[in-house]
Amino acid sequence: MTARRRPADAAVRTAAAYAARADAFIRRWGRRAKRCPALLRELLMLAGPCAAVLDLGCGAGQDARFLLAKRHHVVGVDLTWPLLAYARRHSRRVPLVQGDMRALPFRPGAFDTIWAAASLIHLPKPAARRLLRALRTMVPRGGLLAATVAQGRHAGFLRTGWIPGRYFARWKKAELARAVRRAGWDVMQLLVVSDRERKGRWLNLIARRRG
Ligand SMILES: C[S@@+](CC[C@H](N)C(=O)[O-])C[C@H]1O[C@@H](n2cnc3c(N)ncnc32)[C@H](O)[C@@H]1O
């Protein structure tokens, strides 16, 4: 009798897709530690100096290096080994964890602030909703979350594009706002922005832990 292989889940397939195109990803994103996204700047203004920041889905680590250079305490988490390896080669001082954002190994209140740039999009929506609830426990009352999420309706595995094979979920603005509120965050800002680099319309979120 032959055992049937279970299909790999969305996270495993997505990380494999990034690993297969790691060189291209790094060429495009990895070398930008000096160019900080506007949303991250806004987040840091709210967070104040020396914040403890979780860079969730840190990729090649460019934002984590920026945060470290600005004297924040940053930990980067990502599932894709070749991207983390690049991040490690370019900074020995940023703590990096290879892990799945669905099972984060951090104690309650470990961070002041969570930064999730284009990473929540890689989870199916029920898992993203669970993650939003879990992230809430990782900051103290009043702690901050900022995320960029692709706007739209489609969710599923990408068949084309520069990194095919990734799971990619787009969110409608009201849908994301509802999910964030239900997870115990107050939405401070939720803007639709056109992102030339990431292509298309994105939602820029800043939220504060309620209660
Ligand atoms: C579009 S990239 C963004 C990377 C980085 N935040 C940036 O702005 O350049 C998405 C990242 O999420 C990571 N990722 C996807 N699914 C993940 C999961 N389940 N757990 C941890 N990281 C994940 C990928 O490996 C990839 O590095």
The ligand as an ORCA input file, in Angstrom:
! r2SCAN-3c Opt
* xyz 0 1
  C       6.668     40.117      0.775
  S       7.877     39.466      1.864
  C       8.127     40.877      2.915
  C       9.448     40.813      3.630
  C       9.795     42.079      4.427
  N       8.825     42.322      5.481
  C       9.911     43.249      3.486
  O       9.115     44.204      3.620
  O      10.784     43.203      2.617
  C       6.961     38.358      2.908
  C       7.815     37.613      3.920
  O       6.961     36.846      4.760
  C       7.609     35.607      5.034
  N       6.609     34.620      5.410
  C       5.606     34.123      4.656
  N       4.876     33.245      5.355
  C       5.435     33.184      6.603
  C       5.101     32.480      7.803
  N       4.065     31.637      7.877
  N       5.873     32.680      8.892
  C       6.932     33.540      8.850
  N       7.284     34.226      7.738
  C       6.528     34.068      6.638
  C       8.325     35.280      3.740
  O       9.356     34.357      3.944
  C       8.797     36.656      3.294
  O      10.078     36.926      3.778
*
